[in-house]
Amino acid sequence: MAETADPSLVSGLIASPAAPARPAVMIRLSLHSPICCSSRSLLRSQPLHNPSQAFQVFQDFQASQALQAFQAFQEFDPPPLMCMPKHRSSPSRTHPTSPVSTQAPPSPTCPTKRRRLSSTHISTLAMPSIIPTISLTSSEFTLRRLLLDCAAYIDQNHLHTGPHPPSAASTPLTLRFTGGWVRDKLLQGQSSDIDVAIDTMTGYNFAVHLSTYISLHGPKYNITTPPHSIHKINSNPLKSKHLETATTKILDLDIDLVNLRSEAYSEDSRIPVSMEFGTPTEDALRRDATVNALFYNLHTEEVEDFTGRGLAHLQQGLIDTPLPPFETFRDDPLRVLRLVRFASRFNFSILPPVQAAMRDPEIRKHLATKISRERVGTEVEKMLNGQDPHHSLSLIHNFNLTSVIFCPPIDEPPELPWGDVLPAINALKYIFSTNPPSHLVEGFTPGDRYLAWIIAATIPWRHKYEGDGRKRISSAAVAAREGLRLRNKDFDVMGSTYKNLEDMKSTVTLVSTDPNGGSRLTLGTALRRWRATWRNQLLHAALIELVDVWEEVDGEPTEPAKDVISRYDLFVRRVVEENLSRAWAMKSLVDGVELADMLGKEVGIWMKEALEKVIAWQIEHPEGEREEAEEWIRERKEAGEI
């Protein structure tokens, strides 16, 4: 149990001031041990002087393990175990020590009808030697004070209504900020989204009391009105949405309130048979990643690492699951995408066992069919709007998830060239990163970039279509809509891309081979065929061409790839030079009724084609006036051309 450790790392470190050269001793702790569970553990009050005290502190250790740990202490003859500094008192009230779970994992040889979450997924990584602190912004400080005062108000007035554990009436509420907010604050970032975990009350019931409390005492916190709305999000276990959550907005902060929970499963189902109030440790173990399982105790103002690995993983840039990864992903397969997003966002490394579980066929199947596609689309959108969408899509490709994510929710995806995603996203990354920027993507909004990544990710569908005639639509667009719940406007752009694909290819080639760079008429009338999203469609068409020729040498595309980019770039540059960017929206100098009077015809469907001829004349004569347009119409009438 004992081994030499770097003094800068600690998970129960012993050091001797009298013998500074003596190496420190690191004790590997069970996930349920008090050191890992809470900064308010029994270690704070009792040094280890004999085996009985060792047993008392290391509650989850078997007797032989605790004795071995104590013998290691004796071998090095250390002074009492160093502990974290005592926490500060809550400004609202005193607060008891949080309960520590002592339940041992069930034996694999003794199956039960119900299995309760436990963990044997123990890391040997040590925690940082100094537990970090978090500095609150003024809004966060006020919110903390408000929540603590509201908790005291609930306790003092015995308002523990609704579902709650039996001990709730006699135990003061404990509040914690959890998850991403803690992670981001420790990484020196900021977050306006705060998850608040409550130990003995549902989030919705707490939110109702909070609204009442603000209506009574809001001015004390510079809040003049109660929250405008408290939105209750019901649980949906069939879609792996296990928690009832209350959401609201206070002090310009988005707040989610939810109770700590423990889940019980039947042996033959992934759907929880019960959702119960749990300890902080049980709640932490049910989270997607150790770095997201860190808590900030509002009463003690301390960071709590109940997995015993979150702080170390955050420091070392590692992505791991609190429980064995297969169990974590089977519970909620969407966690696969969440971990991909975090790895990409923070440039963290996903540990090999986690990668293996991500590739597991059973997890892939559950991700394809169990999770609502709205949730999948939300995760993908966050990735592609994040700092490194290329990294995200590369990870999805490497974990063989492209056919699961960018596909309708079916058990078996079709046989397609899924590997084509890699050259497509590499080509797009190159286009987006050129300096000066390529004309192809000049002025692109975040929404335009997001859709371009979607096009790249759905490239394997590029030769597939559904329907006939005017109802013919690209399977790539259908896959994005059904697989990600793509917005209608983005679906329409994808559909237009594939509808106009051959027209764009031939027109771009025509302009590139014209010594004059294409006439105004060629450029302007093309944009009128492709309409307002012509820029998006041209980039998409370029990607579809590039995927078949993309190769790189020393980080630079080969000449065939550069030629494709150059042709499409030239087309956009010529449109800008000729001031034709909005040719698609150009209006005729003569309206339909006036044109019918001039030609002596009845108003009818013939007018659309005739008006387009007038606009074509305007494109060729950018300085032309109305009188000149009318003269041209009369000439064309006499010639029988209009």
C-alpha positions as CSV (number, residue, x, y, z in Angstrom):
1,M,0.0,0.0,0.0
2,A,2.8,2.4,0.6
3,E,5.1,3.8,-2.1
4,T,7.4,6.7,-2.6
5,A,5.7,9.8,-4.0
6,D,6.7,13.2,-5.2
7,P,6.2,15.7,-2.3
8,S,4.3,17.9,-4.7
9,L,1.5,15.3,-5.0
10,V,-0.6,14.2,-2.1
11,S,-3.5,11.8,-1.4
12,G,-2.8,11.6,2.3
13,L,0.9,12.8,2.5
14,I,3.1,12.3,5.5
15,A,6.3,14.4,5.8
16,S,8.6,14.8,8.7
17,P,10.0,18.2,9.6
18,A,12.7,16.5,11.6
19,A,13.9,14.4,8.7
20,P,13.3,16.4,5.5
21,A,15.4,14.0,3.4
22,R,13.0,11.2,4.1
23,P,10.7,10.5,1.2
24,A,7.0,11.2,1.6
25,V,4.5,8.3,1.7
26,M,1.4,8.2,-0.5
27,I,-1.5,6.0,0.6
28,R,-3.7,4.9,-2.2
29,L,-7.3,5.4,-0.9
30,S,-10.6,3.8,-1.7
31,L,-12.9,6.1,-3.6
32,H,-15.2,6.1,-0.5
33,S,-12.4,7.0,1.9
34,P,-12.9,10.2,3.9
35,I,-9.8,11.9,2.2
36,C,-11.3,11.4,-1.2
37,C,-14.8,12.1,-0.1
38,S,-14.6,15.4,1.7
39,S,-12.3,18.1,2.8
40,R,-14.1,17.8,6.1
41,S,-13.0,14.2,6.7
42,L,-12.2,12.7,10.1
43,L,-8.5,13.3,9.2
44,R,-9.0,16.9,10.1
45,S,-9.5,16.1,13.8
46,Q,-7.5,12.9,14.5
47,P,-3.9,12.0,13.8
48,L,-3.1,8.4,13.2
49,H,-1.3,6.9,16.2
50,N,-2.5,3.3,16.3
51,P,-4.2,0.6,14.1
52,S,-7.6,1.2,15.6
53,Q,-7.6,4.8,14.5
54,A,-6.4,3.8,11.1
55,F,-9.4,1.5,10.8
56,Q,-11.7,4.3,11.9
57,V,-10.4,6.7,9.3
58,F,-10.1,4.4,6.3
59,Q,-13.6,3.1,6.6
60,D,-13.8,1.5,3.2
61,F,-10.5,-0.4,3.6
62,Q,-10.6,-4.1,4.5
63,A,-8.8,-4.9,7.8
64,S,-5.8,-6.2,6.1
65,Q,-5.4,-3.2,3.8
66,A,-5.7,-0.8,6.8
67,L,-3.1,-2.7,8.8
68,Q,-0.8,-2.7,5.8
69,A,-1.3,1.1,5.5
70,F,-0.5,1.5,9.2
71,Q,2.6,-0.7,8.9
72,A,3.8,1.6,6.2
73,F,3.4,4.5,8.5
74,Q,5.5,2.8,11.2
75,E,8.2,2.0,8.7
76,F,8.8,5.6,8.0
77,D,8.1,6.8,11.6
78,P,6.1,9.8,10.5
79,P,4.5,12.5,12.5
80,P,0.7,12.8,12.5
81,L,-1.0,12.9,9.1
82,M,-1.1,16.4,7.6
83,C,-4.6,17.6,6.8
84,M,-6.3,20.3,4.8
85,P,-6.8,23.6,6.6
86,K,-10.0,24.0,8.5
87,H,-12.8,25.5,6.5
88,R,-14.4,28.8,7.2
89,S,-17.8,29.0,8.8
90,S,-20.8,29.7,6.8
91,P,-22.0,33.3,7.1
92,S,-25.5,32.0,7.7
93,R,-25.2,29.2,10.2
94,T,-23.0,26.4,11.4
95,H,-23.0,23.3,9.3
96,P,-22.5,19.6,10.2
97,T,-20.0,17.4,8.5
98,S,-21.3,15.7,5.4
99,P,-22.1,12.0,5.7
100,V,-19.5,9.7,4.2
101,S,-20.7,6.6,2.4
102,T,-19.3,3.4,3.8
103,Q,-21.2,1.0,1.7
104,A,-18.9,-1.6,0.1
105,P,-19.3,-2.6,-3.5
106,P,-21.4,-5.7,-4.0
107,S,-19.5,-8.9,-4.5
108,P,-19.5,-10.2,-8.1
109,T,-20.1,-13.7,-6.7
110,C,-23.3,-12.7,-4.9
111,P,-25.8,-11.3,-7.5
112,T,-28.7,-9.3,-6.3
113,K,-32.0,-8.4,-7.9
114,R,-31.0,-4.8,-7.8
115,R,-27.6,-3.3,-8.2
116,R,-26.6,0.0,-6.6
117,L,-23.9,2.1,-8.1
118,S,-20.5,1.5,-6.7
119,S,-17.0,1.9,-8.0
120,T,-14.0,-0.3,-8.4
121,H,-12.6,2.0,-11.0
122,I,-9.7,3.3,-8.8
123,S,-6.9,5.4,-10.1
124,T,-3.4,5.5,-8.7
125,L,-3.0,9.2,-9.5
126,A,-2.4,11.4,-6.5
127,M,-4.2,14.6,-5.7
128,P,-2.4,18.0,-5.9
129,S,-0.6,18.9,-2.7
130,I,-2.6,22.1,-2.3
131,I,-6.4,22.1,-2.6
132,P,-7.1,25.0,-4.9
133,T,-9.4,27.8,-4.0
134,I,-12.0,29.6,-6.1
135,S,-12.5,33.3,-6.3
136,L,-16.1,34.4,-6.8
137,T,-17.2,37.3,-8.9
138,S,-19.5,39.9,-7.2
139,S,-22.6,38.2,-8.7
140,E,-21.4,34.8,-7.7
141,F,-20.7,36.0,-4.2
142,T,-24.2,37.5,-3.9
143,L,-25.7,34.4,-5.3
144,R,-23.9,32.2,-2.7
145,R,-25.1,34.5,0.1
146,L,-28.7,34.4,-1.2
147,L,-28.7,30.6,-1.5
148,L,-27.3,30.0,1.9
149,D,-29.8,32.5,3.5
150,C,-32.6,30.8,1.6
151,A,-31.4,27.4,2.9
152,A,-31.4,28.7,6.5
153,Y,-34.9,30.1,5.9
154,I,-36.1,26.7,4.8
155,D,-34.5,25.0,7.7
156,Q,-35.8,27.4,10.3
157,N,-39.3,27.3,9.0
158,H,-39.4,23.6,8.5
159,L,-40.3,23.9,4.8
160,H,-38.9,20.5,3.7
161,T,-41.9,19.8,1.5
162,G,-42.1,17.4,-1.4
163,P,-39.9,14.3,-1.8
164,H,-37.0,14.2,0.6
165,P,-35.0,11.6,2.6
166,P,-36.3,10.8,6.1
167,S,-33.4,12.7,7.7
168,A,-34.2,16.0,5.9
169,A,-36.3,17.4,8.7
170,S,-33.5,17.2,11.2
171,T,-30.5,17.9,8.9
172,P,-29.8,21.4,7.6
173,L,-29.6,21.7,3.8
174,T,-26.2,21.5,2.2
175,L,-25.7,23.4,-1.1
176,R,-22.9,23.0,-3.6
177,F,-22.0,24.4,-6.9
178,T,-21.1,21.4,-9.1
179,G,-19.8,20.3,-12.4
180,G,-18.7,22.5,-15.2
181,W,-18.7,25.7,-13.2
182,V,-16.2,24.3,-10.8
183,R,-14.0,23.0,-13.6
184,D,-14.0,26.2,-15.5
185,K,-13.3,28.3,-12.4
186,L,-10.3,26.1,-11.5
187,L,-9.0,26.5,-15.1
188,Q,-9.1,30.3,-14.6
189,G,-12.2,30.6,-16.8
190,Q,-15.6,32.1,-16.2
191,S,-19.0,30.5,-16.5
192,S,-22.5,32.1,-16.3
193,D,-24.1,28.7,-16.0
194,I,-24.2,27.3,-12.5
195,D,-25.5,23.9,-11.3
196,V,-26.6,23.9,-7.7
197,A,-26.8,20.6,-6.0
198,I,-29.1,20.2,-2.9
199,D,-28.7,17.3,-0.6
200,T,-32.2,16.8,0.9
201,M,-34.6,18.6,-1.3
202,T,-35.5,18.4,-5.0
203,G,-34.3,21.3,-7.2
204,Y,-37.8,22.4,-8.1
205,N,-39.0,22.5,-4.5
206,F,-36.0,24.5,-3.5
207,A,-36.6,26.9,-6.5
208,V,-40.2,27.5,-5.3
209,H,-39.0,28.5,-1.8
210,L,-36.2,30.5,-3.4
211,S,-38.7,32.5,-5.4
212,T,-40.7,33.2,-2.2
213,Y,-37.6,34.2,-0.3
214,I,-36.6,36.6,-3.0
215,S,-40.0,38.2,-3.0
216,L,-39.6,38.8,0.8
217,H,-35.9,39.8,0.9
218,G,-34.8,40.5,-2.7
219,P,-33.6,44.1,-2.1
220,K,-31.1,42.9,0.4
221,Y,-29.3,41.2,-2.5
222,N,-30.0,44.0,-5.0
223,I,-32.8,41.9,-6.6
224,T,-35.9,43.9,-7.2
225,T,-38.2,41.2,-8.5
226,P,-38.4,37.4,-8.1
227,P,-37.2,35.2,-10.9
228,H,-39.4,35.8,-13.9
229,S,-39.9,32.0,-14.4
230,I,-38.9,28.7,-12.9
231,H,-38.9,26.1,-15.6
232,K,-39.2,22.5,-14.5
233,I,-37.5,19.9,-16.8
234,N,-39.0,16.5,-16.1
235,S,-36.8,13.4,-16.1
236,N,-37.1,11.0,-19.0
237,P,-35.2,7.8,-18.2
238,L,-36.1,6.2,-21.6
239,K,-34.0,8.9,-23.2
240,S,-31.3,8.8,-20.5
241,K,-32.5,12.0,-18.9
242,H,-32.6,10.8,-15.3
243,L,-32.9,14.0,-13.3
244,E,-35.8,16.4,-12.7
245,T,-34.2,19.9,-12.9
246,A,-35.4,23.4,-12.1
247,T,-33.9,26.2,-14.2
248,T,-34.1,29.9,-13.6
249,K,-32.1,33.1,-14.0
250,I,-30.8,35.2,-11.1
251,L,-28.3,38.1,-11.2
252,D,-27.8,37.4,-14.9
253,L,-26.6,33.9,-14.1
254,D,-28.3,30.8,-15.5
255,I,-29.1,28.5,-12.6
256,D,-30.0,24.8,-12.6
257,L,-31.1,23.4,-9.3
258,V,-31.1,19.6,-8.7
259,N,-30.9,17.2,-5.8
260,L,-27.9,14.9,-5.2
261,R,-29.0,11.5,-6.4
262,S,-28.3,7.8,-6.3
263,E,-29.6,5.4,-8.9
264,A,-30.6,1.8,-8.6
265,Y,-30.7,-0.5,-11.6
266,S,-32.3,-3.9,-12.3
267,E,-29.8,-6.5,-13.5
268,D,-31.3,-6.7,-17.0
269,S,-32.0,-3.0,-17.8
270,R,-30.1,0.2,-18.3
271,I,-33.1,2.2,-17.1
272,P,-33.0,3.1,-13.3
273,V,-35.7,1.4,-11.4
274,S,-35.5,4.1,-8.8
275,M,-34.0,7.6,-8.3
276,E,-33.2,8.3,-4.7
277,F,-31.5,11.1,-2.8
278,G,-27.8,10.2,-2.6
279,T,-24.6,11.3,-0.9
280,P,-22.1,13.6,-2.6
281,T,-19.9,10.6,-3.3
282,E,-22.7,8.7,-5.0
283,D,-23.7,11.8,-7.0
284,A,-20.1,12.4,-8.1
285,L,-19.6,8.8,-9.2
286,R,-22.7,9.1,-11.5
287,R,-21.2,12.0,-13.5
288,D,-19.6,11.8,-16.9
289,A,-16.0,12.7,-16.1
290,T,-13.8,13.1,-13.0
291,V,-13.0,16.7,-14.0
292,N,-16.7,17.4,-14.0
293,A,-17.3,15.7,-10.6
294,L,-15.8,18.5,-8.6
295,F,-18.0,20.3,-6.1
296,Y,-17.7,23.7,-4.4
297,N,-19.2,23.7,-1.0
298,L,-21.1,26.9,-0.4
299,H,-20.9,26.6,3.4
300,T,-17.1,25.8,3.7
301,E,-16.0,27.6,0.5
302,E,-13.9,24.6,-0.3
303,V,-13.4,22.5,-3.5
304,E,-14.5,18.9,-2.8
305,D,-13.2,16.0,-4.9
306,F,-15.3,13.0,-4.1
307,T,-13.8,10.7,-6.7
308,G,-10.3,11.4,-5.4
309,R,-9.1,11.9,-9.0
310,G,-10.8,15.0,-10.4
311,L,-8.2,17.5,-9.3
312,A,-5.3,15.4,-10.4
313,H,-6.9,14.8,-13.8
314,L,-7.6,18.5,-14.2
315,Q,-4.0,19.3,-13.4
316,Q,-2.7,16.7,-15.8
317,G,-5.2,17.2,-18.6
318,L,-6.8,13.8,-18.5
319,I,-10.3,12.6,-19.3
320,D,-11.5,9.7,-17.3
321,T,-14.9,8.5,-16.0
322,P,-15.6,8.2,-12.2
323,L,-17.0,4.7,-12.7
324,P,-15.7,2.1,-15.2
325,P,-16.2,3.7,-18.6
326,F,-18.5,1.0,-20.0
327,E,-20.8,1.4,-17.0
328,T,-20.8,5.2,-17.3
329,F,-21.6,5.1,-21.0
330,R,-24.2,2.4,-20.7
331,D,-26.0,4.6,-18.2
332,D,-26.1,7.6,-20.6
333,P,-24.4,7.0,-24.0
334,L,-24.5,10.8,-24.7
335,R,-21.5,11.0,-22.3
336,V,-19.4,9.7,-25.1
337,L,-20.0,12.9,-27.1
338,R,-19.7,15.0,-24.0
339,L,-16.2,13.6,-23.3
340,V,-15.2,14.2,-26.9
341,R,-16.3,17.8,-26.5
342,F,-14.4,18.3,-23.3
343,A,-11.2,16.7,-24.7
344,S,-11.4,19.0,-27.7
345,R,-12.3,22.1,-25.8
346,F,-9.5,21.8,-23.2
347,N,-7.1,19.7,-25.4
348,F,-7.2,17.0,-22.8
349,S,-6.2,13.4,-23.4
350,I,-8.8,10.6,-23.2
351,L,-7.5,7.6,-21.3
352,P,-7.2,4.4,-23.3
353,P,-9.8,2.4,-21.3
354,V,-12.3,5.2,-21.9
355,Q,-11.5,5.2,-25.6
356,A,-12.0,1.4,-25.8
357,A,-15.5,1.8,-24.2
358,M,-16.3,4.5,-26.7
359,R,-15.6,2.1,-29.5
360,D,-17.6,-0.8,-28.0
361,P,-20.4,-2.0,-30.4
362,E,-23.0,-2.1,-27.6
363,I,-22.3,1.6,-26.6
364,R,-22.4,2.6,-30.3
365,K,-25.7,1.0,-30.7
366,H,-27.2,2.6,-27.6
367,L,-25.9,6.0,-28.7
368,A,-27.5,5.5,-32.1
369,T,-30.9,4.5,-30.8
370,K,-31.4,5.3,-27.1
371,I,-30.5,9.0,-27.0
372,S,-32.9,11.6,-28.4
373,R,-31.5,13.2,-31.5
374,E,-32.2,16.7,-30.1
375,R,-29.6,15.9,-27.4
376,V,-27.1,14.6,-29.9
377,G,-27.6,17.6,-32.1
378,T,-27.0,19.9,-29.1
379,E,-23.7,18.3,-28.2
380,V,-22.5,18.3,-31.8
381,E,-23.5,22.0,-32.2
382,K,-21.5,22.9,-29.1
383,M,-18.5,21.0,-30.5
384,L,-18.6,22.6,-33.9
385,N,-19.2,26.1,-32.4
386,G,-16.3,25.5,-30.0
387,Q,-12.6,26.3,-30.1
388,D,-11.5,23.3,-32.3
389,P,-14.2,21.7,-34.3
390,H,-11.6,19.9,-36.4
391,H,-10.3,18.1,-33.3
392,S,-13.8,17.1,-32.2
393,L,-14.6,15.6,-35.6
394,S,-11.2,13.9,-35.7
395,L,-11.9,12.2,-32.4
396,I,-15.4,11.2,-33.6
397,H,-13.7,9.7,-36.7
398,N,-11.0,8.0,-34.7
399,F,-13.6,6.4,-32.3
400,N,-15.6,5.1,-35.3
401,L,-18.6,7.2,-34.3
402,T,-19.2,9.1,-37.6
403,S,-21.6,6.5,-38.9
404,V,-23.5,6.7,-35.6
405,I,-23.7,10.5,-35.2
406,F,-24.1,11.7,-38.8
407,C,-26.8,9.2,-39.7
408,P,-30.5,8.7,-39.0
409,P,-31.2,6.8,-35.7
410,I,-31.0,3.2,-37.1
411,D,-29.5,0.1,-35.7
412,E,-27.1,-0.6,-38.7
413,P,-25.7,2.3,-40.7
414,P,-25.3,1.8,-44.4
415,E,-22.0,0.9,-46.0
416,L,-20.6,4.3,-47.0
417,P,-17.0,5.6,-47.4
418,W,-17.0,6.9,-43.8
419,G,-13.3,7.5,-44.0
420,D,-13.9,10.3,-46.4
421,V,-14.7,12.5,-43.4
422,L,-11.0,12.9,-42.6
423,P,-9.9,14.5,-45.9
424,A,-13.0,16.7,-45.9
425,I,-12.4,18.1,-42.4
426,N,-8.7,18.5,-43.1
427,A,-9.5,20.5,-46.3
428,L,-11.9,22.7,-44.4
429,K,-9.5,23.3,-41.6
430,Y,-6.9,24.4,-44.2
431,I,-9.4,26.8,-45.9
432,F,-10.5,28.3,-42.6
433,S,-6.8,28.8,-41.5
434,T,-5.3,30.4,-44.6
435,N,-3.8,33.8,-44.1
436,P,-4.9,36.1,-45.6
437,P,-8.4,34.5,-45.4
438,S,-9.7,32.7,-48.5
439,H,-12.3,34.7,-50.4
440,L,-14.4,31.5,-50.1
441,V,-15.0,32.1,-46.4
442,E,-14.7,35.8,-46.1
443,G,-17.4,37.3,-43.9
444,F,-18.6,33.9,-42.7
445,T,-20.6,33.9,-39.5
446,P,-20.3,31.3,-36.8
447,G,-23.5,29.8,-38.1
448,D,-21.9,29.5,-41.6
449,R,-18.8,27.8,-40.2
450,Y,-21.0,25.4,-38.2
451,L,-22.9,24.4,-41.3
452,A,-19.6,23.9,-43.3
453,W,-18.4,21.4,-40.7
454,I,-21.7,19.6,-41.0
455,I,-21.2,19.4,-44.7
456,A,-17.7,18.0,-44.2
457,A,-19.0,15.4,-41.6
458,T,-21.8,14.2,-43.9
459,I,-19.5,13.9,-47.0
460,P,-19.8,10.1,-47.1
461,W,-23.5,10.6,-48.1
462,R,-22.6,12.8,-51.1
463,H,-23.5,10.3,-53.8
464,K,-26.9,9.3,-52.2
465,Y,-30.2,10.9,-53.0
466,E,-33.8,10.2,-52.0
467,G,-37.0,10.8,-54.0
468,D,-37.4,11.7,-57.7
469,G,-37.9,14.8,-59.8
470,R,-38.5,18.0,-57.9
471,K,-38.7,16.0,-54.7
472,R,-35.2,14.6,-55.1
473,I,-33.2,15.5,-52.0
474,S,-29.6,14.7,-50.9
475,S,-29.3,11.9,-48.4
476,A,-26.6,14.0,-46.7
477,A,-29.2,16.7,-45.8
478,V,-31.6,14.0,-44.6
479,A,-29.0,12.4,-42.4
480,A,-28.1,15.7,-40.8
481,R,-31.8,16.6,-40.2
482,E,-32.8,13.2,-38.8
483,G,-29.5,12.5,-37.0
484,L,-28.9,16.0,-35.5
485,R,-32.4,17.6,-35.8
486,L,-30.8,20.2,-38.1
487,R,-32.6,23.5,-38.3
488,N,-34.8,24.0,-41.3
489,K,-32.8,26.8,-42.8
490,D,-29.6,24.8,-42.6
491,F,-31.4,21.8,-44.1
492,D,-32.5,24.0,-47.0
493,V,-28.9,25.2,-47.6
494,M,-27.6,21.6,-47.7
495,G,-30.4,20.7,-50.0
496,S,-29.6,23.6,-52.3
497,T,-25.9,22.7,-52.3
498,Y,-26.6,19.3,-53.8
499,K,-29.3,20.5,-56.1
500,N,-27.0,23.1,-57.6
501,L,-23.8,21.0,-57.3
502,E,-23.2,20.2,-61.0
503,D,-24.2,23.7,-62.0
504,M,-21.7,25.2,-59.6
505,K,-18.9,22.9,-60.7
506,S,-19.4,23.7,-64.4
507,T,-19.8,27.5,-63.8
508,V,-16.7,27.7,-61.6
509,T,-14.7,25.8,-64.2
510,L,-16.0,28.1,-67.0
511,V,-15.0,31.2,-65.1
512,S,-11.6,29.8,-64.2
513,T,-10.8,29.0,-67.9
514,D,-12.0,32.4,-69.2
515,P,-9.0,34.7,-69.7
516,N,-11.2,37.6,-68.5
517,G,-12.3,35.8,-65.4
518,G,-15.9,35.4,-66.5
519,S,-18.4,38.0,-67.7
520,R,-20.7,39.9,-65.4
521,L,-23.6,38.1,-67.0
522,T,-22.1,34.7,-66.2
523,L,-21.4,35.6,-62.6
524,G,-24.6,37.5,-61.9
525,T,-27.0,35.0,-63.4
526,A,-25.3,32.2,-61.6
527,L,-25.9,33.9,-58.2
528,R,-29.5,34.4,-59.2
529,R,-29.9,30.6,-59.7
530,W,-28.2,29.8,-56.4
531,R,-29.9,32.5,-54.4
532,A,-28.9,34.1,-51.1
533,T,-26.8,31.3,-49.7
534,W,-24.5,31.1,-52.8
535,R,-21.4,31.6,-50.7
536,N,-22.2,28.7,-48.4
537,Q,-23.0,26.5,-51.4
538,L,-19.8,27.3,-53.2
539,L,-17.7,26.3,-50.1
540,H,-19.7,23.1,-49.8
541,A,-19.2,22.3,-53.5
542,A,-15.5,22.9,-53.1
543,L,-15.3,20.5,-50.2
544,I,-17.2,17.9,-52.1
545,E,-14.7,18.2,-55.0
546,L,-11.7,18.3,-52.6
547,V,-12.5,15.1,-50.8
548,D,-11.5,13.1,-53.9
549,V,-8.2,14.8,-54.4
550,W,-7.1,15.9,-50.9
551,E,-3.5,15.0,-50.0
552,E,-1.0,16.8,-47.9
553,V,2.8,17.0,-48.0
554,D,4.5,18.6,-45.0
555,G,1.2,20.2,-43.9
556,E,0.5,21.7,-47.3
557,P,-2.1,20.4,-49.8
558,T,-0.8,19.0,-53.1
559,E,-1.3,20.9,-56.4
560,P,-4.6,19.2,-57.4
561,A,-6.1,20.2,-54.1
562,K,-4.8,23.7,-54.4
563,D,-6.2,24.0,-57.9
564,V,-9.7,23.2,-56.7
565,I,-9.4,25.8,-53.9
566,S,-8.0,28.4,-56.4
567,R,-10.9,27.9,-58.9
568,Y,-13.6,28.5,-56.3
569,D,-11.7,31.3,-54.7
570,L,-11.3,33.0,-58.1
571,F,-15.1,32.8,-58.6
572,V,-15.9,34.5,-55.3
573,R,-13.2,37.1,-55.9
574,R,-14.6,38.0,-59.3
575,V,-18.1,38.4,-57.9
576,V,-16.8,40.8,-55.3
577,E,-14.7,42.7,-57.9
578,E,-17.8,43.2,-60.1
579,N,-19.9,44.2,-57.1
580,L,-22.4,41.4,-57.7
581,S,-22.6,39.9,-54.3
582,R,-26.3,40.7,-54.0
583,A,-27.1,40.1,-57.6
584,W,-29.5,37.3,-56.4
585,A,-31.7,40.1,-54.8
586,M,-31.7,42.5,-57.7
587,K,-35.1,43.9,-58.7
588,S,-36.2,44.8,-62.2
589,L,-36.3,48.5,-63.1
590,V,-39.7,47.7,-64.7
591,D,-42.3,45.8,-62.7
592,G,-44.5,43.0,-64.1
593,V,-47.6,45.1,-64.8
594,E,-45.5,47.8,-66.6
595,L,-43.8,45.1,-68.6
596,A,-47.1,43.6,-69.6
597,D,-48.4,47.0,-70.7
598,M,-45.3,47.6,-72.8
599,L,-45.6,44.3,-74.5
600,G,-49.4,44.4,-74.9
601,K,-49.9,41.1,-73.1
602,E,-52.0,39.8,-70.2
603,V,-50.3,39.3,-66.9
604,G,-49.3,35.7,-66.6
605,I,-46.6,33.1,-65.8
606,W,-44.6,34.3,-68.8
607,M,-43.6,37.4,-66.8
608,K,-41.1,35.6,-64.6
609,E,-38.8,34.6,-67.5
610,A,-39.3,38.1,-69.2
611,L,-38.3,39.9,-66.0
612,E,-35.2,37.8,-65.6
613,K,-34.2,38.9,-69.1
614,V,-34.6,42.5,-68.0
615,I,-32.5,41.9,-64.9
616,A,-29.9,40.2,-67.1
617,W,-29.6,43.4,-69.1
618,Q,-29.2,45.3,-65.8
619,I,-26.4,43.0,-64.7
620,E,-24.6,43.8,-68.0
621,H,-25.3,47.5,-67.7
622,P,-24.8,48.4,-64.1
623,E,-25.1,52.1,-64.8
624,G,-28.3,51.7,-66.9
625,E,-31.3,53.8,-66.2
626,R,-35.0,53.0,-66.4
627,E,-35.5,54.8,-69.7
628,E,-32.6,52.7,-71.2
629,A,-34.2,49.5,-69.9
630,E,-37.6,50.5,-71.5
631,E,-35.9,51.2,-74.8
632,W,-34.1,47.8,-74.7
633,I,-37.5,46.1,-74.0
634,R,-39.1,47.7,-77.0
635,E,-36.1,46.6,-79.2
636,R,-36.4,43.0,-77.9
637,K,-40.2,43.1,-78.6
638,E,-39.7,44.1,-82.2
639,A,-37.1,41.4,-82.5
640,G,-39.5,38.8,-81.0
641,E,-37.0,38.0,-78.2
642,I,-39.2,39.0,-75.3
